[in-house]
């Protein structure tokens, strides 16, 4: 039996889940899985193939019928030392972070067949432990038996500012008002969708990072991770 645990990190958009999850996985030598990137990749595929109309309506039937054509992979880039997302053999790591994808990913994520396909993949990834996975329903649906569950949150204004600066640094011309509106809309869609809405798992630790640095968040979570690993070692 492995002593490696699974760590599930859920929370609202632009809380820094991926940044923290990557750092924890690297420190523990665990596998990092960005479930949000998987949903973003499906949204990008839908946009590229015309399954999202100009008014935002999604052709769910066409998308669902095309799911078997979508191959999502994560590959390590030795030059950047980052995990990159690939769609059917092509790196789409930058493309899936666009505001256009952000505007539609919550609606795409709410489609039952999409969630079922990606949840099956994610669960297989966590079967042997040693995984740090972040998303919206990891602790409640994907890895409900994860030894450590974290629910991240932060003030909307703080999240909007962080996301705005990230986009500006990537050369995206956008206003803070548009970013705030996108985050607010995604919060509503994520928490009210019928299929696997964003919820705090009953046994998850709440991490409000509105006033915490990345270093403070990392230190806090590493303490929790070591405790969970020690408990599993003793069982």
N, C-alpha and C positions, 0 to 999 in steps of 0.2 A: 504494500500500500504506500502510495506517495504521500509525503508530508506537505506537498504543495497545495495551497488553497486557491479558491477562485475568489476574485474581488469584483463586485458589481457596483458600478458608479452610475447613478441616475441623477437627473436634475433638469433644470430649465435651460433653455437656449442661451448660449454665450455666458455660461458660468465658468468656463475654463475646464470642463470635464476632461476633454481630450489631452490638454497640456498636463494636467495632474496625473491622469491615468498612464500616459507615456512615461513620465518620470518615475512613477511607482514601479511599473513593469521593468524598466531599465535597471533600477536599483536591485530588484529582486531576481532579475534574470528570468522574468516571466514573459509570456506572449501577450502582446497588446492587440486588442480587437476593437476597432472603431465602428460600432454598429451604425452610428449616424452616417458614416461615410457610405455604408452599404445602401441605406435608404436614399441618400443623395445621388448615388450612382444610378439607381433605378429611375429617379426623377430626371436625371440628366439624359438617360436613354429615352425616356418618354418625350422629353422636349425635342431631342434630336430627331426623333422619328415621327414627329407631328401628332403625338397622342394627346398633347395639351393644346386646346384651341385658344384663339386670341383673347377670348373672354375668360380664360382660366378653367373652362370646363374640361375634364379629363375623359378621354375615351377609354373607360375602364376595361371594356371587353377586349379591345385591341391590345392593350397593355398586358392584361392577364394572359391572353393567348400567346404573347411574345416572351413571357417570363422564362421559358425553357431556353431561349436564345441568349439570355443574359448570364455571363460568367464573370463573377467578381472575385478578384484575387488581391492579396496584400503582399507586396514584395519589399525587401529591404534594399535601400539605396546606399551602397557603401561610401559614395562620395559625400552625400549630405547627412548620412547616418540617421536617416528617417525612413519610416514605413510609408510606402506610397500605395495608392489605390489604383487598380487596373480594371478596366472594362474590356472584356473580350481581347485581351492582350495589349491594350493601349493604356498608357498612364493618363489618368483623368483627375489627378489629385488637385490641380489648380482649377479646372473647369467646374468641378462639383462644389466649389466654395463660392461660386458667383451668387449675386443677389437674385438672379433669375431662378436658379435652382432653390435658393432659400425660400423664395416666395411660393414654391409649389411642393416642397418636400413633405410638409406636414399632411397635405391632402393626399399625396401619393402614399405616405406611410399609413394612412387610415384605411387603405384598401385591404380587405381581409386576405385575399390571395397573396398579395405582396408580403404582408406580415408573416403569413404561414410559411412561405418559402424561406424568408430570411431567418426567421426564428429557428427553423429546423437546422439551417446551416450553422447558426450561432451556437446552438445547443451541442452540436457535434464537436465544435471547436473547444467547448469547455468540459468534455467528457472526462479528460484525464487530469484536470486541475492545472494549476500554474498559469491561469489566464486572468488578465485584468481587462474587463470589458466595460465600456461606457455607452450610455444611451438613454432611453426613456422608460423602458420596461424590463431592464436586465434583472433587477432584484425581485420583481414581481412575477415575471413570465418566463424569461429566457433562462436565468440561473437562480431559481427560487431557493435552492439549497446552498447558495454561495456562503462561504464561511464569514465573509465580511461584506456588508452592504452599506453604501454611503449614498445619501441624498443631498445633492448640492443645490444651493439657492443663493440668490443675491438680489439686491435692489435693482429694479428695472433700469433706473438711470445709470447705475454703475455698469450694468451689462451693456447698455446701449453705447456708452462711451468706450468701453473696451472693444466692442465689435466695430465701432466707427473708426477707431485708431488702427485696428487690424486691417480694415479694408483700405484706408488711406495709405497705409504703408505698402499695400499691394498694388497701389496705383489706381484704385477704384474711386471715381468721382461720384460722391453721394453725400447727402445731407444727414446730419444727426437725427433730424425729424423722421426721415425715411427709415433709418435704421431702427429707431425707437418703435415706429409703427409696425415694422416687420417682426420685431421681437414680441410685441404685445399680441399681434395676430397669431404668431406661432404658439405662444403660451396658451391662448384660448383654444386653438385647434388641438394642441397636444393633450390638454386636460379634459376636453369634452368629447373627443372622438369615441365612437362605440367600441372599436377594437383596441384593446390593451392601452387604455389612456395612461398618461403620466400620473403615477401615484407613488407616494412614499411607502416602501415595504414596511410592515409593522416593526421589523427588527433592524431597520436601517438607522445609521447614525446621521444626524443632520449636520451638514457643514455649510454654514452661511459665511461666504467669503467676501461679503461686501466691503469689509475693512481689513482683509487679510492679504498679505503678500503671497506670492507663489511659494516662497521658501517656508513661510509659516504653515501654509496648507500642506505642503509636502511633509514637513516634520510631524504635524498632527496625524496625518494618515499613516505614515510609516510606523508610528507608535501603535496605532490600531492594528496594522497588518502584522506586526511582530507578535502582538498579543494573540491574534487569531491563529497564527502559525504555531505558537507555543501550545495553545490549547489543543490543536489537532495532533501535535506530536505526543501529547500526554494521553490522548484518548486511545 
